[in-house]
Amino acid sequence: MTANIDYLEKNDPAVFNALKGEEERQKSGIELIPSENYTFPEVLAALGSVFTNKYSEGYPGRRYYGGQEYTDIIENLARDRAKTVFRCEHANVQPLSGSAMNQAVYLGLLEPGDTIMAMDLSHGGHLTHGAPVSHMGKIFNFERYVTNPVDGSIDFDQVRKDALKHKPKMILAGYTSYPRDIDYAKFKQIADEIGAITMTDASHFGGLVAGDAMKNPFDFGFDVVTTTTHKSLRGPRGGMVLCKKEFAKKIDKSVFPGLQGGPHMNAIAGIAITLLKAQQDEFKQYANQVLINAKTLAQALLDRQASLVTGGTDNHMMVLDTSISYGINGKVAEAVLDQAGITTNKQIIPDDPNPPLRPSGIRIGTPAATARGMGEKDMVQLADWIVDALQNPEDENKIAGIKHDVEQLCRKFAVPGLD
Ligand code: DSN
């Protein structure tokens, strides 16, 4: 019924071996990239299912191809469950990725040349929030708000002044590397004053909103929320646009036919499964534990004099300034931790003097480690290993010793879907 990986061993050993290698990498190391996670075994099954064979342009009940009796069931389930989980009026579950979902919102609700107010990229904004190298940065005019690097706060008097000056059509609250929560009420108040649409890109923390561990922007009257489905939500790779009813038609038209063709129905089946899981107590406990683990890890790093951007975390991630802390840039730090079996990613810090491929820090997050069942004690141990490795980047014996210890710990925690 679903994919049988054993066929691969015989028919394509090159791909089979790479796949097995990746399985082993995921089992033997600790995944700390904040945007990564282990999906549920049921989702892996759906991804390798017959739904990958099907074209389904259109929406349930209004498709451009025949044979949709089961795809309609799947997409309706995913949409209804998304509305329940996020307490919203409309859900589009077709975006193929996080970038596509954000593009669909801008292109569906705005006109080229319109102004969007979004977080400065080095302070935590995402490429799709108008990086000059992205198409969105060329099509729309982005005005920036910044954060205070000492505590991560946002100066809302300044945001309001800038909003009154630039009159953005949309105010975007959301991030990819900001370790704090968002004051939605303040953004909404400013947006209402100038008649702007409010959007949150919850790509990173959608699962934490779903699990009631973080605030839901819809509770503050936000118009649109986007989230990827594979980060803290633990689903398949994909994206969703959630919105008020008044924007539903424009959003649906923008996703299809505006931006995409056929949706990936195998992924949508996975999204439906994920959104049922997200309603269960176990998921709520998971979401809470992600935050507890992040706070514990951050505190343990601070206890060892690590310099964290904004001084800590309110969510699932933290940004460690490795230049200040250890005199090495984020590229070197990422490589050293890779050697120790700890996966992180190099990360620009606010107003980083260094370029993105050689930035001043790394980003660390707890969703994947928590999905394996790791808890506070493991986070404290992890902080020690991170600091020991980064303080001794050239000590091969020490790094090898840490890698050994990391693997010993990892063997105690199954990888969901693999063990
Ligand atoms: N790649 C995602 C992240 O790591 O945050 C966002 O695009």
Boltz pocket constraint, residues with backbone or C-beta under 6 A from the ligand:
constraints:
  - pocket:
      binder: B
      contacts: [[A, 35], [A, 98], [A, 126], [A, 176]]
      max_distance: 6.0
